[in-house]
């Protein structure tokens, strides 16, 4: 286990990297080191090292690979989330097929990004999950919500429709954008409002929907509208 201090301030988001590829960890460490509000405090090479590292380094966010030699990412999430005051977990993987994202989210992941994401998307994803907003790449969002849409459970869709009806028109626009994997900046440009306004609508929608992050809110929107036009105002 390597303890890494990027020299960030006390207000920096503490990040732990978990990946069995040292080149991936090195690339992430250098990338995050350029951001003044992100600090890499530790890195480990396998899931079975994570719980001890969490206890030792108290990260705010774990950037976690899915497939590792001894203990995979899904199992690792469950072990981390079983702890009190568990850190947020951002899955970071090359796998964008099957049900990997859905299984990760069910296990407790707070976000899911592909390793092809840009540095801006990765840093933004870490900030979002640290702030309780969650993160999901647009490509993964499309696959994830297709899986959800094909779920035949009518009761889930009925409940989603009821919940969406509690939102204002602008909150529905914002939540529908989350279902498309849009960032706060994307939403601000699309709706011609400030990012601060978007964040206000997002937080209000979370409260009304009874969810904790962007992925959960997006799932509700997609269940409710099942491919109909996303702009609801």
Rosetta blueprint (number, residue, H / E / L):
1 X L
2 X E
3 X E
4 X L
5 X L
6 X L
7 X L
8 X L
9 X L
10 X L
11 X L
12 X L
13 X E
14 X E
15 X E
16 X E
17 X E
18 X E
19 X L
20 X L
21 X L
22 X H
23 X H
24 X H
25 X H
26 X H
27 X H
28 X H
29 X H
30 X H
31 X H
32 X H
33 X H
34 X L
35 X L
36 X L
37 X L
38 X E
39 X E
40 X E
41 X E
42 X E
43 X E
44 X E
45 X L
46 X L
47 X H
48 X H
49 X H
50 X H
51 X H
52 X H
53 X H
54 X H
55 X H
56 X H
57 X H
58 X L
59 X L
60 X L
61 X E
62 X E
63 X E
64 X E
65 X L
66 X L
67 X L
68 X L
69 X L
70 X L
71 X L
72 X L
73 X H
74 X H
75 X H
76 X H
77 X H
78 X H
79 X H
80 X H
81 X H
82 X L
83 X L
84 X L
85 X L
86 X L
87 X L
88 X E
89 X E
90 X E
91 X E
92 X E
93 X E
94 X L
95 X L
96 X L
97 X L
98 X L
99 X L
100 X H
101 X H
102 X H
103 X H
104 X H
105 X H
106 X H
107 X H
108 X L
109 X L
110 X L
111 X E
112 X E
113 X E
114 X E
115 X L
116 X L
117 X L
118 X L
119 X H
120 X H
121 X H
122 X H
123 X H
124 X H
125 X H
126 X H
127 X H
128 X H
129 X H
130 X H
131 X L
132 X L
133 X L
134 X L
135 X E
136 X E
137 X L
138 X H
139 X H
140 X H
141 X H
142 X H
143 X H
144 X H
145 X H
146 X H
147 X H
148 X H
149 X H
150 X L
151 X L
152 X L
153 X L
154 X H
155 X H
156 X H
157 X H
158 X H
159 X H
160 X H
161 X H
162 X H
163 X H
164 X H
165 X L
166 X L
167 X L
168 X L
169 X H
170 X H
171 X H
172 X H
173 X H
174 X H
175 X H
176 X H
177 X H
178 X H
179 X H
180 X L
181 X L
182 X L
183 X L
184 X H
185 X H
186 X H
187 X H
188 X H
189 X H
190 X H
191 X H
192 X L
193 X L
194 X L
195 X H
196 X H
197 X H
198 X H
199 X H
200 X H
201 X H
202 X H
203 X H
204 X H
205 X H
206 X H
207 X H
208 X H
209 X H
210 X L
211 X L
212 X L
213 X L
214 X H
215 X H
216 X H
217 X H
218 X H
219 X H
220 X H
221 X H
222 X H
223 X H
224 X H
225 X H
226 X L
227 X L
228 X L
229 X L
230 X L
231 X L
232 X L
233 X L
